């Protein structure tokens, strides 16, 4: 399997990206191509002979306008990675760079699956009995009911093929469980999803972690705020635990006893363990990683890319849309 990795994308690029790619190549047995500026990447490859460099001459920064940057920088690391996948030189690609530019490059170069109006970006979220898939978390900040119905369809395929849910339950995020709750977008989407297989109705944020649904659907603006709030809350709690527990001798002793359990809980809510998420609806595998990704997150993002290719995720979404 051949995977292209944007070596210039992310706050910790290229060093952490190269290290994560090297770990993935060793652990997963995949062929990793690093797309980047030779002057920045080549010196790092001397320590990682399994990796190869695909040179580019441009880089899209986090501050640039996504669509304009993709059009004006066709030889950027993001565009070259997407083009490799489009041309069959890679089976999938990942980037931790400008997420808007990643989506724009995937749309302009790889295109959409026929019948899908807007791609969606999802995220794995922990629940009391496992994990669920939450989309959209930022690809579309002004959605229509048709988009959300398509998100439900694509999310169900993801939950079935990637999470092993035979009959995924789908919930629509709202400010109340009652059918009449929510804004006009939620109300109309609820009406349209009534006949959707596995639809359990509106769910509140507490229901996400309670495991009431395998797929949670939301508008990209709402989903992005919700997922960032969840990440920030987890970081806040664990940081305060680290600071407060050692302040007393009793706390230090108790901390030693609960340390294994805290580590397991931290691993379950750590976004780095999930790596990244495929852009669903793109006619090819394009995975968006977190902008703060370190080597561990990059390695896991490559694992997600590998799994999406192996499970033929794009082809199965295409088949469902065709139905």
TORNUMI-469255 format. One record per residue (C-alpha): x, y, z; residue in one letter. Coordinates in nm, 4 decimals. Each point is the difference from the previous one (the first is absolute). Last residue first. Layout:
BEGIN
<r xx="X" yy="Y" zz="Z" resn="a"/>
...
END
This chain:
BEGIN
<r xx="-2.8792" yy="0.2940" zz="-0.4142" resn="x"/>
<r xx="0.2820" yy="0.1828" zz="-0.1738" resn="x"/>
<r xx="0.0802" yy="0.1879" zz="0.3199" resn="x"/>
<r xx="0.0468" yy="-0.3337" zz="0.1738" resn="x"/>
<r xx="0.2318" yy="-0.1269" zz="-0.2768" resn="x"/>
<r xx="0.2128" yy="0.3145" zz="0.0052" resn="x"/>
<r xx="0.0290" yy="-0.0268" zz="0.3782" resn="x"/>
<r xx="0.1175" yy="-0.3600" zz="-0.0483" resn="x"/>
<r xx="0.2543" yy="0.1000" zz="-0.2635" resn="x"/>
<r xx="0.1432" yy="0.2753" zz="0.2193" resn="x"/>
<r xx="0.0331" yy="-0.2259" zz="0.3044" resn="x"/>
<r xx="0.1784" yy="-0.2806" zz="-0.1817" resn="x"/>
<r xx="0.0784" yy="-0.1623" zz="0.3376" resn="x"/>
<r xx="0.3705" yy="-0.0208" zz="-0.0859" resn="x"/>
<r xx="0.0104" yy="0.3619" zz="-0.1186" resn="x"/>
<r xx="-0.1769" yy="0.1373" zz="0.3076" resn="x"/>
<r xx="0.2134" yy="-0.2204" zz="0.2257" resn="x"/>
<r xx="0.3256" yy="0.1280" zz="-0.1540" resn="x"/>
<r xx="-0.1102" yy="0.3613" zz="0.0358" resn="x"/>
<r xx="-0.0978" yy="-0.0577" zz="0.3640" resn="x"/>
<r xx="0.3416" yy="-0.1577" zz="0.0619" resn="x"/>
<r xx="0.1675" yy="0.3007" zz="-0.1644" resn="x"/>
<r xx="-0.1923" yy="0.2222" zz="0.2405" resn="x"/>
<r xx="0.1258" yy="-0.2193" zz="0.2842" resn="x"/>
<r xx="0.3621" yy="0.0611" zz="-0.0963" resn="x"/>
<r xx="-0.0688" yy="0.3720" zz="-0.0372" resn="x"/>
<r xx="-0.1560" yy="0.0125" zz="0.3473" resn="x"/>
<r xx="0.2968" yy="-0.1797" zz="0.1551" resn="x"/>
<r xx="0.2521" yy="0.2246" zz="-0.1764" resn="x"/>
<r xx="-0.1717" yy="0.3187" zz="0.1190" resn="x"/>
<r xx="-0.3195" yy="0.1477" zz="-0.1396" resn="x"/>
<r xx="-0.0802" yy="0.3579" zz="0.1027" resn="x"/>
<r xx="-0.1869" yy="0.0758" zz="-0.3231" resn="x"/>
<r xx="-0.2124" yy="-0.3124" zz="0.0469" resn="x"/>
<r xx="0.0012" yy="-0.2418" zz="-0.2936" resn="x"/>
<r xx="-0.2238" yy="0.0118" zz="-0.3076" resn="x"/>
<r xx="-0.0102" yy="-0.3185" zz="-0.2072" resn="x"/>
<r xx="-0.0612" yy="-0.0095" zz="-0.3762" resn="x"/>
<r xx="-0.1035" yy="-0.3357" zz="-0.1478" resn="x"/>
<r xx="-0.1548" yy="0.0364" zz="-0.3447" resn="x"/>
<r xx="-0.3174" yy="0.1323" zz="-0.1597" resn="x"/>
<r xx="-0.0646" yy="0.2387" zz="0.2893" resn="x"/>
<r xx="-0.3328" yy="-0.0536" zz="0.1758" resn="x"/>
<r xx="0.1505" yy="-0.0678" zz="0.3406" resn="x"/>
<r xx="0.3175" yy="0.1940" zz="0.0759" resn="x"/>
<r xx="0.1849" yy="-0.2665" zz="0.1923" resn="x"/>
<r xx="0.0752" yy="0.0606" zz="0.3679" resn="x"/>
<r xx="0.3247" yy="0.0324" zz="0.1905" resn="x"/>
<r xx="0.2225" yy="-0.1570" zz="0.2606" resn="x"/>
<r xx="-0.2539" yy="-0.1623" zz="0.2339" resn="x"/>
<r xx="0.2618" yy="-0.0558" zz="0.2706" resn="x"/>
<r xx="0.1096" yy="0.3626" zz="-0.0283" resn="x"/>
<r xx="-0.3511" yy="0.1120" zz="0.0985" resn="x"/>
<r xx="0.0598" yy="-0.1315" zz="0.3540" resn="x"/>
<r xx="-0.3368" yy="-0.0931" zz="0.1552" resn="x"/>
<r xx="0.0538" yy="-0.3753" zz="0.0305" resn="x"/>
<r xx="0.3726" yy="0.0356" zz="0.0724" resn="x"/>
<r xx="-0.0719" yy="0.2343" zz="0.2894" resn="x"/>
<r xx="-0.2444" yy="-0.2526" zz="0.1479" resn="x"/>
<r xx="0.2628" yy="-0.2742" zz="-0.0156" resn="x"/>
<r xx="0.2589" yy="0.2289" zz="0.1559" resn="x"/>
<r xx="-0.2428" yy="0.1030" zz="0.2738" resn="x"/>
<r xx="-0.0664" yy="-0.3659" zz="0.0827" resn="x"/>
<r xx="0.3699" yy="-0.0785" zz="0.0275" resn="x"/>
<r xx="0.0635" yy="0.3132" zz="0.2149" resn="x"/>
<r xx="-0.2808" yy="-0.0629" zz="0.2496" resn="x"/>
<r xx="0.2121" yy="-0.1545" zz="0.2734" resn="x"/>
<r xx="0.3008" yy="0.2272" zz="-0.0459" resn="x"/>
<r xx="-0.2256" yy="0.3057" zz="0.0030" resn="x"/>
<r xx="-0.1531" yy="-0.1096" zz="0.3287" resn="x"/>
<r xx="0.3421" yy="0.0014" zz="0.1599" resn="x"/>
<r xx="0.0814" yy="0.3404" zz="-0.1465" resn="x"/>
<r xx="-0.3387" yy="0.1385" zz="0.1035" resn="x"/>
<r xx="0.0477" yy="-0.1189" zz="0.3564" resn="x"/>
<r xx="0.3409" yy="0.1672" zz="0.0026" resn="x"/>
<r xx="-0.1562" yy="0.3254" zz="-0.1173" resn="x"/>
<r xx="0.0505" yy="0.2249" zz="-0.3049" resn="x"/>
<r xx="0.0766" yy="-0.2932" zz="-0.2326" resn="x"/>
<r xx="-0.3693" yy="-0.0484" zz="-0.1004" resn="x"/>
<r xx="-0.0733" yy="0.3628" zz="-0.0901" resn="x"/>
<r xx="0.2332" yy="0.0706" zz="-0.2937" resn="x"/>
<r xx="-0.0277" yy="-0.3282" zz="-0.1884" resn="x"/>
<r xx="-0.3754" yy="-0.0072" zz="0.0614" resn="x"/>
<r xx="-0.0270" yy="0.3573" zz="-0.1269" resn="x"/>
<r xx="0.1738" yy="-0.0926" zz="-0.3241" resn="x"/>
<r xx="-0.2222" yy="-0.3063" zz="-0.0419" resn="x"/>
<r xx="-0.3184" yy="0.2020" zz="0.0433" resn="x"/>
<r xx="0.1024" yy="0.2894" zz="-0.2253" resn="x"/>
<r xx="0.1232" yy="-0.2289" zz="-0.2791" resn="x"/>
<r xx="-0.3280" yy="-0.1922" zz="0.0054" resn="x"/>
<r xx="-0.2003" yy="0.3226" zz="-0.0036" resn="x"/>
<r xx="0.2047" yy="0.1399" zz="-0.2912" resn="x"/>
<r xx="-0.0553" yy="-0.3131" zz="-0.2075" resn="x"/>
<r xx="-0.3756" yy="0.0043" zz="0.0697" resn="x"/>
<r xx="-0.0251" yy="0.3719" zz="-0.0779" resn="x"/>
<r xx="0.1871" yy="-0.0559" zz="-0.3268" resn="x"/>
<r xx="-0.2403" yy="-0.2814" zz="-0.0925" resn="x"/>
<r xx="-0.3090" yy="0.2082" zz="0.0767" resn="x"/>
<r xx="0.1206" yy="0.3139" zz="-0.1785" resn="x"/>
<r xx="0.0863" yy="-0.1984" zz="-0.3122" resn="x"/>
<r xx="-0.3276" yy="-0.1905" zz="0.0068" resn="x"/>
<r xx="-0.2111" yy="0.3134" zz="0.0325" resn="x"/>
<r xx="0.1750" yy="0.1681" zz="-0.2926" resn="x"/>
<r xx="0.0056" yy="-0.3199" zz="-0.2070" resn="x"/>
<r xx="-0.3734" yy="-0.0671" zz="0.0412" resn="x"/>
<r xx="-0.0583" yy="-0.3118" zz="0.2040" resn="x"/>
<r xx="-0.0315" yy="-0.3773" zz="-0.0312" resn="x"/>
<r xx="0.0966" yy="-0.2476" zz="0.2715" resn="x"/>
<r xx="0.0645" yy="-0.3578" zz="-0.1107" resn="x"/>
<r xx="0.0152" yy="-0.2962" zz="0.2380" resn="x"/>
<r xx="-0.2837" yy="0.1371" zz="0.2127" resn="x"/>
<r xx="-0.1161" yy="-0.0217" zz="0.3636" resn="x"/>
<r xx="0.3530" yy="-0.0560" zz="0.1280" resn="x"/>
<r xx="-0.0328" yy="0.2079" zz="0.3159" resn="x"/>
<r xx="0.2819" yy="0.2171" zz="-0.1271" resn="x"/>
<r xx="-0.2140" yy="0.1208" zz="-0.2892" resn="x"/>
<r xx="-0.3163" yy="0.0015" zz="0.2087" resn="x"/>
<r xx="0.1385" yy="0.2754" zz="0.2229" resn="x"/>
<r xx="0.0326" yy="0.2245" zz="-0.3062" resn="x"/>
<r xx="-0.3748" yy="-0.0308" zz="-0.0706" resn="x"/>
<r xx="-0.1518" yy="-0.2390" zz="-0.2498" resn="x"/>
<r xx="-0.2736" yy="0.0425" zz="-0.2592" resn="x"/>
<r xx="-0.1434" yy="-0.3119" zz="-0.1564" resn="x"/>
<r xx="0.1143" yy="-0.3633" zz="0.0119" resn="x"/>
<r xx="0.0579" yy="-0.0415" zz="-0.3754" resn="x"/>
<r xx="0.1113" yy="-0.3576" zz="-0.0711" resn="x"/>
<r xx="-0.1194" yy="-0.0125" zz="-0.3605" resn="x"/>
<r xx="-0.1170" yy="0.3468" zz="-0.1178" resn="x"/>
<r xx="-0.3797" yy="0.0310" zz="-0.0078" resn="x"/>
<r xx="-0.0137" yy="0.2799" zz="0.2542" resn="x"/>
<r xx="0.3116" yy="0.1634" zz="-0.1462" resn="x"/>
<r xx="-0.1892" yy="0.2542" zz="-0.2109" resn="x"/>
<r xx="-0.2092" yy="0.1315" zz="0.2882" resn="x"/>
<r xx="0.3023" yy="0.0179" zz="0.2261" resn="x"/>
<r xx="0.1857" yy="0.1967" zz="-0.2683" resn="x"/>
<r xx="-0.2858" yy="0.2526" zz="-0.0139" resn="x"/>
<r xx="-0.0007" yy="0.0476" zz="0.3756" resn="x"/>
<r xx="0.3803" yy="0.0180" zz="0.0242" resn="x"/>
<r xx="0.0310" yy="0.2643" zz="-0.2719" resn="x"/>
<r xx="-0.2934" yy="0.1984" zz="0.1397" resn="x"/>
<r xx="0.1666" yy="0.0240" zz="0.3420" resn="x"/>
<r xx="-0.0251" yy="-0.2680" zz="0.2668" resn="x"/>
<r xx="-0.2806" yy="-0.1648" zz="0.1959" resn="x"/>
<r xx="-0.3287" yy="-0.1188" zz="-0.1537" resn="x"/>
<r xx="0.1006" yy="-0.3648" zz="-0.0092" resn="x"/>
<r xx="0.0786" yy="-0.0094" zz="0.3695" resn="x"/>
<r xx="0.3510" yy="-0.1072" zz="0.0959" resn="x"/>
<r xx="0.1233" yy="0.3511" zz="0.0719" resn="x"/>
<r xx="0.2626" yy="0.2525" zz="-0.1036" resn="x"/>
<r xx="0.0774" yy="-0.1954" zz="-0.3165" resn="x"/>
<r xx="0.2482" yy="-0.2477" zz="-0.1439" resn="x"/>
<r xx="-0.1637" yy="-0.2417" zz="-0.2445" resn="x"/>
<r xx="0.0433" yy="-0.3676" zz="0.0897" resn="x"/>
<r xx="0.0798" yy="-0.3005" zz="-0.2177" resn="x"/>
<r xx="0.0157" yy="-0.3588" zz="0.1245" resn="x"/>
<r xx="0.2319" yy="-0.2175" zz="-0.2076" resn="x"/>
<r xx="-0.1186" yy="-0.3509" zz="-0.0935" resn="x"/>
<r xx="0.3083" yy="-0.2217" zz="-0.0268" resn="x"/>
<r xx="0.2250" yy="0.2387" zz="0.1920" resn="x"/>
<r xx="0.3593" yy="-0.1116" zz="-0.0707" resn="x"/>
<r xx="0.1679" yy="0.3369" zz="0.0572" resn="x"/>
<r xx="0.1572" yy="0.0498" zz="-0.3438" resn="x"/>
<r xx="-0.2493" yy="-0.1690" zz="-0.2346" resn="x"/>
<r xx="-0.3269" yy="0.0417" zz="0.1880" resn="x"/>
<r xx="0.0756" yy="0.3314" zz="0.1682" resn="x"/>
<r xx="0.1398" yy="0.1421" zz="-0.3244" resn="x"/>
<r xx="-0.2997" yy="-0.1152" zz="-0.2026" resn="x"/>
<r xx="-0.2328" yy="0.1539" zz="0.2584" resn="x"/>
<r xx="0.1960" yy="0.3244" zz="-0.0092" resn="x"/>
<r xx="-0.0403" yy="0.0170" zz="-0.3775" resn="x"/>
<r xx="-0.3794" yy="-0.0383" zz="0.0226" resn="x"/>
<r xx="-0.0386" yy="0.2381" zz="0.2930" resn="x"/>
<r xx="0.2203" yy="0.2561" zz="-0.1740" resn="x"/>
<r xx="-0.2245" yy="-0.0312" zz="-0.3058" resn="x"/>
<r xx="-0.3032" yy="0.0834" zz="0.2137" resn="x"/>
<r xx="0.1939" yy="0.2906" zz="0.1499" resn="x"/>
<r xx="0.0818" yy="0.1382" zz="-0.3445" resn="x"/>
<r xx="-0.3619" yy="-0.0200" zz="-0.1140" resn="x"/>
<r xx="-0.1072" yy="0.1927" zz="0.3119" resn="x"/>
<r xx="0.2300" yy="0.2886" zz="-0.0981" resn="x"/>
<r xx="0.3360" yy="0.0857" zz="0.1560" resn="x"/>
<r xx="0.1783" yy="0.3250" zz="0.0761" resn="x"/>
<r xx="0.3316" yy="-0.0728" zz="0.1722" resn="x"/>
<r xx="0.0988" yy="-0.2900" zz="-0.2219" resn="x"/>
<r xx="0.3304" yy="-0.1879" zz="0.0469" resn="x"/>
<r xx="0.0044" yy="0.0638" zz="0.3734" resn="x"/>
<r xx="-0.0991" yy="-0.2924" zz="0.2172" resn="x"/>
<r xx="-0.2669" yy="-0.1587" zz="-0.2212" resn="x"/>
<r xx="-0.0207" yy="-0.2656" zz="0.1295" resn="x"/>
<r xx="0.0429" yy="-0.2022" zz="0.3217" resn="x"/>
<r xx="0.0844" yy="-0.3715" zz="-0.0042" resn="x"/>
<r xx="-0.0502" yy="-0.1991" zz="0.3179" resn="x"/>
<r xx="0.2315" yy="-0.1936" zz="0.2301" resn="x"/>
<r xx="-0.0187" yy="-0.2640" zz="0.2704" resn="x"/>
<r xx="-0.2554" yy="-0.0658" zz="0.2734" resn="x"/>
<r xx="0.0140" yy="0.3181" zz="0.2068" resn="x"/>
<r xx="0.0731" yy="0.2039" zz="-0.3110" resn="x"/>
<r xx="0.3205" yy="0.1261" zz="-0.1594" resn="x"/>
<r xx="-0.0180" yy="0.2280" zz="-0.3062" resn="x"/>
<r xx="0.1431" yy="-0.0739" zz="-0.3446" resn="x"/>
<r xx="-0.0073" yy="0.3029" zz="-0.2273" resn="x"/>
<r xx="-0.1623" yy="0.0756" zz="-0.3322" resn="x"/>
<r xx="0.0555" yy="0.2377" zz="-0.2901" resn="x"/>
<r xx="-0.2739" yy="0.0288" zz="-0.2584" resn="x"/>
<r xx="0.0012" yy="0.0361" zz="-0.3774" resn="x"/>
<r xx="-0.2795" yy="0.2090" zz="-0.1562" resn="x"/>
<r xx="-0.2502" yy="-0.0784" zz="-0.2764" resn="x"/>
<r xx="0.0535" yy="-0.3750" zz="-0.0222" resn="x"/>
<r xx="-0.1745" yy="-0.1548" zz="-0.3025" resn="x"/>
<r xx="0.3181" yy="-0.0884" zz="-0.1877" resn="x"/>
<r xx="0.2854" yy="-0.0413" zz="0.2438" resn="x"/>
<r xx="0.1772" yy="0.3302" zz="0.0108" resn="x"/>
<r xx="0.3155" yy="0.1146" zz="-0.1807" resn="x"/>
<r xx="0.3609" yy="-0.1117" zz="0.0334" resn="x"/>
<r xx="0.1702" yy="0.3225" zz="-0.1100" resn="x"/>
<r xx="-0.2433" yy="0.2839" zz="0.0736" resn="x"/>
<r xx="-0.1828" yy="-0.1664" zz="0.2900" resn="x"/>
<r xx="0.3053" yy="-0.1581" zz="0.1659" resn="x"/>
<r xx="0.1969" yy="0.3208" zz="-0.0456" resn="x"/>
<r xx="-0.2817" yy="0.2078" zz="0.1499" resn="x"/>
<r xx="-0.0403" yy="-0.2390" zz="0.2935" resn="x"/>
<r xx="0.3713" yy="0.0036" zz="0.0768" resn="x"/>
<r xx="0.0029" yy="0.3781" zz="-0.0457" resn="x"/>
<r xx="-0.2751" yy="0.0387" zz="0.2588" resn="x"/>
<r xx="0.1868" yy="-0.2304" zz="0.2364" resn="x"/>
<r xx="0.3217" yy="0.2058" zz="-0.0234" resn="x"/>
<r xx="0.2620" yy="-0.2611" zz="0.0848" resn="x"/>
<r xx="-0.0138" yy="-0.3335" zz="0.1799" resn="x"/>
<r xx="0.0005" yy="-0.1871" zz="-0.3300" resn="x"/>
<r xx="-0.0802" yy="-0.3497" zz="-0.1178" resn="x"/>
<r xx="-0.0029" yy="-0.1890" zz="-0.3278" resn="x"/>
<r xx="-0.1521" yy="-0.3160" zz="-0.1474" resn="x"/>
<r xx="0.0733" yy="-0.2763" zz="-0.2501" resn="x"/>
<r xx="0.2972" yy="0.1881" zz="-0.1464" resn="x"/>
<r xx="0.1383" yy="0.0237" zz="-0.3547" resn="x"/>
<r xx="-0.3508" yy="-0.0557" zz="-0.1335" resn="x"/>
<r xx="-0.0287" yy="0.3358" zz="-0.1755" resn="x"/>
<r xx="-0.2628" yy="0.1338" zz="0.2422" resn="x"/>
<r xx="0.2002" yy="-0.1182" zz="0.3014" resn="x"/>
<r xx="0.3204" yy="0.1633" zz="-0.1211" resn="x"/>
<r xx="-0.1997" yy="0.3123" zz="-0.0849" resn="x"/>
<r xx="-0.1251" yy="0.0296" zz="0.3589" resn="x"/>
<r xx="0.3565" yy="-0.0203" zz="0.1326" resn="x"/>
<r xx="0.1247" yy="0.2519" zz="-0.2585" resn="x"/>
<r xx="-0.2782" yy="0.2400" zz="0.0973" resn="x"/>
<r xx="0.0784" yy="-0.0163" zz="0.3738" resn="x"/>
<r xx="0.3777" yy="0.0256" zz="-0.0452" resn="x"/>
<r xx="-0.0442" yy="0.3060" zz="-0.2206" resn="x"/>
<r xx="0.0690" yy="-0.0239" zz="-0.3746" resn="x"/>
<r xx="-0.3430" yy="0.1336" zz="-0.0994" resn="x"/>
<r xx="0.0496" yy="0.3093" zz="0.2170" resn="x"/>
<r xx="-0.2285" yy="0.2743" zz="-0.1356" resn="x"/>
<r xx="-0.3123" yy="-0.2153" zz="-0.0323" resn="x"/>
<r xx="0.0492" yy="-0.1850" zz="0.3300" resn="x"/>
<r xx="0.0812" yy="0.3263" zz="0.1779" resn="x"/>
<r xx="-0.3082" yy="0.1746" zz="-0.1359" resn="x"/>
<r xx="-0.2244" yy="-0.2859" zz="0.1116" resn="x"/>
<r xx="0.1430" yy="-0.0174" zz="0.3526" resn="x"/>
<r xx="0.0570" yy="0.3688" zz="0.0852" resn="x"/>
<r xx="0.3454" yy="0.0058" zz="0.1566" resn="x"/>
<r xx="0.0681" yy="0.0203" zz="0.3744" resn="x"/>
<r xx="0.0802" yy="-0.3684" zz="0.0567" resn="x"/>
<r xx="0.2757" yy="0.0039" zz="-0.2608" resn="x"/>
<r xx="-0.0042" yy="-0.1624" zz="-0.3438" resn="x"/>
<r xx="0.3491" yy="-0.1128" zz="-0.1005" resn="x"/>
<r xx="0.1674" yy="0.0161" zz="-0.3414" resn="x"/>
<r xx="0.2861" yy="-0.1637" zz="-0.1904" resn="x"/>
<r xx="-0.0834" yy="-0.3691" zz="0.0276" resn="x"/>
<r xx="0.2229" yy="-0.3045" zz="0.0215" resn="x"/>
<r xx="-0.1188" yy="-0.3580" zz="0.0499" resn="x"/>
<r xx="0.2349" yy="-0.1365" zz="0.2650" resn="x"/>
<r xx="0.0348" yy="-0.3650" zz="0.0909" resn="x"/>
<r xx="-0.0333" yy="-0.1782" zz="0.3319" resn="x"/>
<r xx="0.1501" yy="-0.3335" zz="0.1020" resn="x"/>
<r xx="0.3450" yy="0.1634" zz="0.0429" resn="x"/>
<r xx="-0.1066" yy="0.1984" zz="0.3090" resn="x"/>
<r xx="0.3052" yy="0.1549" zz="0.1662" resn="x"/>
<r xx="0.1239" yy="0.1588" zz="-0.3239" resn="x"/>
<r xx="-0.3593" yy="0.1073" zz="-0.0617" resn="x"/>
<r xx="0.0220" yy="0.3025" zz="0.2300" resn="x"/>
<r xx="0.2512" yy="0.1814" zz="-0.2230" resn="x"/>
<r xx="-0.2379" yy="-0.0544" zz="-0.2982" resn="x"/>
<r xx="-0.3006" yy="0.1700" zz="0.1616" resn="x"/>
<r xx="0.0745" yy="0.3717" zz="0.0319" resn="x"/>
<r xx="0.2240" yy="0.0596" zz="-0.3021" resn="x"/>
<r xx="-0.1994" yy="-0.2483" zz="-0.2089" resn="x"/>
<r xx="-0.3275" yy="0.1908" zz="0.0564" resn="x"/>
<r xx="-0.2730" yy="-0.2535" zz="0.0653" resn="x"/>
<r xx="-0.1972" yy="-0.3084" zz="-0.0934" resn="x"/>
<r xx="0.0971" yy="-0.3023" zz="0.2076" resn="x"/>
<r xx="-0.0714" yy="-0.3307" zz="-0.1707" resn="x"/>
<r xx="-0.0903" yy="-0.2909" zz="0.2283" resn="x"/>
<r xx="-0.0101" yy="-0.3631" zz="-0.1161" resn="x"/>
<r xx="-0.1945" yy="-0.1893" zz="0.2657" resn="x"/>
<r xx="0.1247" yy="-0.2793" zz="0.2269" resn="x"/>
<r xx="-0.2201" yy="0.1028" zz="0.2911" resn="x"/>
<r xx="0.2547" yy="0.0188" zz="0.2813" resn="x"/>
<r xx="0.3096" yy="0.1029" zz="-0.1974" resn="x"/>
<r xx="-0.1641" yy="0.2371" zz="-0.2479" resn="x"/>
<r xx="-0.2153" yy="0.1405" zz="0.2801" resn="x"/>
<r xx="0.3011" yy="0.0733" zz="0.2207" resn="x"/>
<r xx="0.1769" yy="0.1738" zz="-0.2876" resn="x"/>
<r xx="-0.3070" yy="0.2075" zz="-0.0804" resn="x"/>
<r xx="-0.0216" yy="0.1117" zz="0.3618" resn="x"/>
<r xx="0.3642" yy="0.1075" zz="0.0016" resn="x"/>
<r xx="-0.0350" yy="0.1847" zz="-0.3311" resn="x"/>
<r xx="-0.3123" yy="0.1813" zz="0.1192" resn="x"/>
<r xx="0.1670" yy="0.0891" zz="0.3295" resn="x"/>
<r xx="0.2971" yy="0.1607" zz="-0.1776" resn="x"/>
<r xx="-0.1913" yy="0.1738" zz="-0.2840" resn="x"/>
<r xx="-0.2181" yy="0.1277" zz="0.1470" resn="x"/>
<r xx="-0.0923" yy="0.0674" zz="0.3627" resn="x"/>
<r xx="-0.2781" yy="0.2560" zz="-0.0573" resn="x"/>
<r xx="-0.1487" yy="-0.1965" zz="-0.2857" resn="x"/>
<r xx="0.0548" yy="-0.0624" zz="-0.3709" resn="x"/>
<r xx="0.3436" yy="0.0005" zz="-0.1660" resn="x"/>
<r xx="0.0486" yy="-0.3764" zz="-0.0246" resn="x"/>
<r xx="-0.3303" yy="-0.0523" zz="-0.1806" resn="x"/>
<r xx="-0.0174" yy="-0.3794" zz="0.0063" resn="x"/>
<r xx="-0.0625" yy="-0.2199" zz="-0.3027" resn="x"/>
<r xx="-0.0997" yy="-0.3606" zz="0.0675" resn="x"/>
<r xx="0.0834" yy="-0.3013" zz="-0.2174" resn="x"/>
<r xx="-0.1283" yy="-0.3422" zz="0.0971" resn="x"/>
END
